[in-house]
Amino acid sequence: MRTRIKFCGITSIEDAAKAVDLGVDAIGLILVPGSPRELTLRHAAAIRRLLPPMVAAVVLLRNPDVALVQQTLAELQPDLLQFHGEETAEFCDQFGVRYIKAIAMREAKTPVDIAIRPYAAAAALLFDGHATGALGGQGQSFDWRLIRNAATQPLIVAGGLSADNVGDAIRIARPFAVDVSSGIENAPGRKNSGKMANFVRAVARADAAVSNAP
């Protein structure tokens, strides 16, 4: 199976176009106050309009109120929402839209199987290396062994990934997708085209190695 790729924290039309050219499956648009990759709804909408069919727009929110989610759905029409805070399953489920739920893995005090249990309706679960209550995109990884076969939903690995280690993450966790932000940047929100290309190639090499493994 091919590992899908999401480039998160896209802040420019140029970086979005490069991601599309590289064959990335999804891009992440961040609407989180305080994030160095935060977009306004207007800016996010401009990038979202650029995306061709078959490239998913994922809008990342953290502990939003209902009004912001509804406004986001109306103005951006994202393919998926990504809830990256302490949102309850009831909150995430109420909008009738497919969503990804992020699970904080750094210093997690709750076993993975218990932490994810409420989110049975999530389209996918994203495991990130940040601590509970902290912002993602900090380049922190975690023990990928903890999530292999953790759930029936598609699993996404995030946190501290780069071209140098994404192969190990794929080999160990066997995720449906990988999600990268800081590992393809020169600075928060400013992507590096060479790092972007290297990451995509590293995923392809890892997939080939896993497929050929005995």
BAGU-257740 format. One line per field, with one value per residue (C-alpha): residue number from 1; x, y, z. Coordinates in nm, 3 decimals, decimal comma. Layout:
BAGU-257740
i: NUM:...
x: X:...
y: Y:...
z: Z:...
//
This chain:
BAGU-257740
i: 1:2:3:4:5:6:7:8:9:10:11:12:13:14:15:16:17:18:19:20:21:22:23:24:25:26:27:28:29:30:31:32:33:34:35:36:37:38:39:40:41:42:43:44:45:46:47:48:49:50:51:52:53:54:55:56:57:58:59:60:61:62:63:64:65:66:67:68:69:70:71:72:73:74:75:76:77:78:79:80:81:82:83:84:85:86:87:88:89:90:91:92:93:94:95:96:97:98:99:100:101:102:103:104:105:106:107:108:109:110:111:112:113:114:115:116:117:118:119:120:121:122:123:124:125:126:127:128:129:130:131:132:133:134:135:136:137:138:139:140:141:142:143:144:145:146:147:148:149:150:151:152:153:154:155:156:157:158:159:160:161:162:163:164:165:166:167:168:169:170:171:172:173:174:175:176:177:178:179:180:181:182:183:184:185:186:187:188:189:190:191:192:193:194:195:196:197:198:199:200:201:202:203:204:205:206:207:208:209:210:211:212:213:214
x: 0,000:0,122:0,167:-0,028:0,140:0,004:0,204:0,075:0,118:0,105:0,089:0,149:0,003:0,355:0,414:0,071:0,146:0,479:0,305:0,056:0,338:0,507:0,193:0,108:-0,232:-0,339:-0,235:-0,307:-0,437:-0,403:-0,665:-0,518:-0,453:-0,095:0,040:0,331:0,154:-0,187:-0,391:-0,688:-1,000:-0,954:-0,595:-0,687:-0,971:-0,732:-0,504:-0,795:-0,926:-0,592:-0,613:-0,715:-0,952:-0,805:-0,583:-0,754:-0,778:-0,758:-0,838:-0,676:-0,860:-0,776:-1,053:-1,270:-1,619:-1,913:-1,947:-1,590:-1,634:-1,956:-1,797:-1,498:-1,723:-1,923:-1,628:-1,365:-1,565:-1,272:-1,250:-1,169:-1,153:-0,865:-0,934:-0,603:-0,701:-0,900:-1,227:-1,469:-1,603:-1,948:-1,813:-1,633:-1,927:-2,192:-2,102:-2,172:-1,837:-1,553:-1,278:-0,933:-0,874:-0,524:-0,393:-0,107:0,161:0,425:0,403:0,066:-0,075:-0,365:-0,300:-0,350:-0,642:-0,832:-0,746:-0,881:-1,186:-1,433:-1,340:-1,478:-1,652:-1,332:-1,228:-0,867:-0,658:-0,344:-0,077:0,149:0,456:0,334:0,214:-0,151:-0,252:0,045:0,053:0,163:0,426:0,712:0,923:0,884:0,856:0,742:0,773:0,605:0,577:0,295:0,048:0,104:-0,232:-0,378:-0,714:-0,931:-0,934:-0,653:-0,358:-0,151:0,194:0,300:0,560:0,930:0,921:1,173:1,326:1,583:1,344:1,013:1,130:1,171:0,826:0,670:0,859:0,769:0,415:0,291:0,062:-0,195:-0,039:0,241:0,204:0,498:0,537:0,861:1,061:1,012:1,065:1,329:1,123:0,769:0,532:0,812:0,854:1,175:1,113:1,419:1,312:0,960:1,088:1,328:1,047:0,828:1,116:1,193:0,833:0,844:1,169:1,023:0,710:0,922:1,134:0,829:0,668:0,982:1,044:1,007
y: 0,000:0,348:0,578:0,898:1,233:1,552:1,874:2,080:2,447:2,563:2,944:3,044:2,969:2,894:2,623:2,475:2,457:2,285:2,031:1,958:1,919:1,667:1,456:1,521:1,385:1,663:2,001:2,142:2,496:2,615:2,840:2,834:3,164:3,185:2,938:3,076:2,916:3,071:3,183:3,413:3,261:3,480:3,365:3,002:3,030:3,162:2,862:2,621:2,747:2,659:2,291:2,061:1,768:1,471:1,687:1,724:2,049:1,979:2,267:2,247:2,392:2,383:2,410:2,626:2,742:2,620:2,948:2,931:2,575:2,666:2,973:2,764:2,506:2,776:2,977:2,711:2,395:2,179:1,812:1,734:1,910:1,834:1,892:1,940:2,030:1,882:1,865:1,598:1,338:1,493:1,830:1,683:1,468:1,742:1,903:1,601:1,645:1,395:1,481:1,382:1,381:1,454:1,267:1,423:1,163:1,351:1,272:1,108:0,971:0,785:0,460:0,498:0,255:0,450:0,794:0,708:0,510:0,803:0,898:0,593:0,819:0,998:0,942:0,907:0,946:1,160:1,094:1,394:1,443:1,751:1,750:1,779:2,145:2,247:2,353:2,103:2,172:2,177:1,908:1,662:1,291:1,004:0,626:0,505:0,152:0,273:0,319:0,030:-0,145:0,089:0,136:0,026:0,376:0,500:0,614:0,924:0,984:1,344:1,520:1,555:1,390:1,468:1,293:1,149:0,958:0,916:0,578:0,453:0,586:0,399:0,078:0,081:0,222:0,120:0,425:0,508:0,854:1,076:1,444:1,685:2,055:2,175:1,900:2,064:2,425:2,695:2,873:2,827:2,860:2,897:2,567:2,455:2,304:2,079:1,941:1,889:1,686:1,488:1,397:1,264:1,057:0,921:0,804:0,630:0,453:0,341:0,207:0,008:-0,133:-0,237:-0,397:-0,600:-0,701:-1,074
z: 0,000:-0,085:0,212:0,158:0,220:0,375:0,373:0,664:0,746:0,386:0,385:0,023:-0,314:-0,442:-0,181:-0,245:-0,619:-0,549:-0,327:-0,605:-0,858:-0,627:-0,610:-0,246:-0,144:0,093:0,223:0,566:0,619:0,978:1,138:1,489:1,670:1,788:1,537:1,329:1,031:1,100:0,801:0,777:0,628:0,321:0,265:0,327:0,076:-0,190:-0,145:-0,129:-0,466:-0,625:-0,541:-0,825:-0,784:-0,595:-0,374:-0,038:0,156:0,530:0,763:1,106:1,405:1,775:2,035:1,807:1,890:1,688:1,499:1,367:1,246:1,068:0,909:0,799:0,636:0,458:0,327:0,260:0,193:0,307:0,225:0,587:0,920:1,154:1,522:1,699:2,053:2,337:2,145:2,261:2,023:2,062:1,947:1,646:1,539:1,544:1,211:0,994:0,815:0,786:1,028:1,152:1,528:1,651:1,955:2,153:2,224:2,424:2,794:2,730:3,054:2,893:2,703:2,328:2,309:2,574:2,430:2,088:2,197:2,191:1,834:1,656:1,404:1,300:0,939:1,059:1,371:1,363:1,623:1,685:1,902:2,087:2,448:2,544:2,535:2,318:1,956:1,694:1,431:1,682:1,520:1,809:1,739:1,960:1,988:1,670:1,808:2,032:1,747:1,510:1,469:1,730:1,559:1,269:1,121:0,898:1,110:1,034:1,181:1,247:1,455:1,387:1,047:0,774:0,476:0,715:0,940:0,759:0,630:0,986:1,078:0,786:0,861:1,230:1,240:0,892:0,880:0,617:0,583:0,707:0,789:0,775:0,845:1,007:0,838:0,496:0,603:0,612:0,879:1,013:0,720:0,464:0,283:0,113:-0,229:-0,206:0,131:-0,001:-0,295:-0,077:0,161:-0,119:-0,254:0,092:0,133:-0,204:-0,111:0,221:0,055:-0,191:0,091:0,293:-0,011:-0,083:0,277:0,350
//
